[in-house]
Amino acid sequence: MLSLHFVKSYKIFKEKCQLHSKNVTALKKHLPSYVKQSLASRHEDKEHSSFNILSVGSGTGEIDIEIANIVAEELCSNGNWENIRILNRALEPNKFPCAEYEANVSAMIENSPASYEIIPQTFNEYRNSVSNESVKFDLIHFIQSLYYVDIESAIWYCMVEKLKEYGRLVCLVGDKDNITNKIIKQAKNKTMTKDNHDLLTSEGLEISSEIVKFAKKYGWHYVIYSVNLQLDVTDVFFPDSVEGNLLLDFLTNTENYRCNVSALELNETLDYIKQLSVERNGRRYSEKKDSLLILYKDE
Ligand SMILES: C[S@@+](CC[C@H](N)C(=O)[O-])C[C@H]1O[C@@H](n2cnc3c(N)ncnc32)[C@H](O)[C@@H]1O
């Protein structure tokens, strides 16, 4: 179960690299043409069908809302699909983000082009609980959430069992050279105060190449786009900075890292963060590269 502390530290991390806005920009740039292609191939009755989205690891829902809006825009501008309903089913096993998700979607329910359903389950729990359900999806997305599942089995299940014929699987993942992965890798070699599985599994370190490997193995089409970010790490060097300490916790995947490790280990980690970042206009930034992958079966 994710702690409230992790949710807070992830929020700071997102702010410090403008993750949400960079993700949204990348999705707005690349996703529409794949939705358009998929709509052009659909044979369903426009009056009686719906555009179904499955969001896995939906967090607090901001990205789900953006994706549903991108889809709504495409539906309106491509072949009179504007009357089709959009159903967004979100899987989020942790209660803190779930509660925020509900608040976020209910705040905009009046003007929303989509209806939202949140299921408080892990991907595997959901998979087991819907084994007899026939609902299929036009779009399934894992936005920064493939780290928590078995990648091959999850993407196989989505591509083969849960996507409609012309559906798209969208994955946004951090690349292995990211500062977060490097620091966690370095920290894993030291004595950690607590074995914390909140963030990345070791598979997460190579995740985009894993996805490509499986796409090739099963003969699916895939495209991959880079999303470049700059993480502002300046505050981790200030011991009294609340934001800096939350960011340090996120980067090391350890709650209250500064207080819970030896002075030697802390200094080594801070030195390492310094090595991985550059100074600009009085602040320190580290490059971060994410990948947006879109998988599909049709031409
Ligand atoms: C890094 S957050 C990303 C949230 C959101 N997609 C975003 O981009 O803002 C990953 C989310 O996946 C959820 N999660 C963790 N394990 C999961 C699992 N086994 N199945 C589904 N979701 C999971 C976490 O609770 C967390 O909210």
The ligand as an ORCA input file, in Angstrom:
! r2SCAN-3c Opt
* xyz 0 1
  C       3.653      6.963    -10.318
  S       1.943      6.915    -10.069
  C       1.270      7.488    -11.609
  C      -0.107      8.045    -11.465
  C      -0.749      8.640    -12.709
  N      -0.898      7.667    -13.772
  C       0.029      9.839    -13.175
  O       0.707      9.746    -14.207
  O      -0.016     10.884    -12.513
  C       1.616      5.181    -10.164
  C       0.261      4.758     -9.642
  O       0.102      3.340     -9.836
  C      -0.579      2.814     -8.706
  N      -0.266      1.372     -8.557
  C       0.677      0.792     -7.786
  N       0.652     -0.549     -7.910
  C      -0.339     -0.832     -8.785
  C      -0.862     -2.051     -9.325
  N      -0.350     -3.228     -9.002
  N      -1.896     -1.977    -10.187
  C      -2.407     -0.763    -10.543
  N      -1.939      0.427    -10.066
  C      -0.920      0.397     -9.210
  C      -0.047      3.633     -7.552
  O      -0.929      3.613     -6.439
  C       0.101      5.010     -8.160
  O      -1.024      5.816     -7.940
*
